[in-house]
């Protein structure tokens, strides 16, 4: 069993840099990753090949968007805020 199997991870600024590297590692460990960013283009290719990847556009400065996303996710086991 992978270490993060059955865990929901909310990851902000997932499109590049540390966020993207973390995203790939979390997927390797079996997590369901809710990858968010304001620029979704870099995440589009991954979104089609990884069924445990949920890509959403999110502006972390918008409280209403954050609340809606949290409602959609349900339980969040890990929050990794790279934004």
C-alpha positions in Angstrom: 0.0 0.0 0.0 1.2 3.5 -0.9 1.7 5.9 2.0 -0.9 8.4 1.0 -3.5 5.9 -0.3 -7.1 7.1 0.4 -5.9 10.6 1.4 -7.3 13.9 0.0 -4.7 16.5 -0.6 -5.5 20.1 -1.4 -2.5 21.7 -3.2 -2.4 25.3 -4.2 -0.1 26.8 -6.9 0.3 23.3 -8.4 1.1 24.3 -12.0 4.9 24.8 -11.6 7.9 24.7 -9.4 7.6 23.2 -5.9 3.9 22.8 -6.3 4.2 20.7 -9.4 7.0 18.6 -8.0 4.9 18.0 -4.9 1.9 17.1 -7.0 3.8 14.4 -8.9 5.2 13.0 -5.7 1.8 12.9 -4.0 0.3 11.0 -7.0 3.2 8.5 -6.8 2.3 7.9 -3.2 -1.4 7.1 -4.1 -3.1 10.3 -2.9 -6.1 11.9 -4.5 -4.7 15.4 -5.3 -6.9 18.5 -5.7 -4.4 20.6 -7.7 -5.4 24.2 -7.9 -3.9 27.2 -9.7 -5.0 30.3 -11.5 -3.2 29.0 -14.6 -4.5 25.6 -15.5 -2.6 25.1 -18.8 0.4 23.3 -17.3 -1.9 20.9 -15.5 -4.1 20.0 -18.4 -1.9 17.2 -19.8 -1.6 15.5 -16.4 -5.4 15.9 -15.8 -6.1 13.5 -18.6 -3.6 10.8 -17.6 -4.2 10.7 -13.8 -7.6 9.7 -12.5 -6.6 10.6 -8.9 -5.9 14.2 -10.0 -8.7 16.7 -9.7 -7.7 20.1 -11.3 -9.5 23.2 -10.3 -9.0 26.9 -11.0 -8.6 28.7 -7.7 -7.7 32.2 -6.7 -6.6 31.9 -3.1 -7.5 35.6 -2.5 -11.2 34.8 -3.2 -12.8 33.4 0.0 -16.0 32.4 -1.8 -14.0 30.2 -4.3 -12.1 28.6 -1.4 -15.4 27.8 0.4 -16.9 26.2 -2.7 -13.9 24.1 -3.3 -13.7 22.9 0.3 -17.4 22.0 0.1 -16.8 20.0 -3.1 -13.8 18.1 -1.7 -15.3 17.2 1.6 -12.6 15.8 3.9 -9.2 17.3 3.5 -6.4 15.2 5.0 -3.5 17.4 3.9 -3.3 21.1 2.9 -0.2 22.1 1.1 -0.3 25.8 0.4 2.4 26.8 -2.2 0.6 30.0 -3.2 
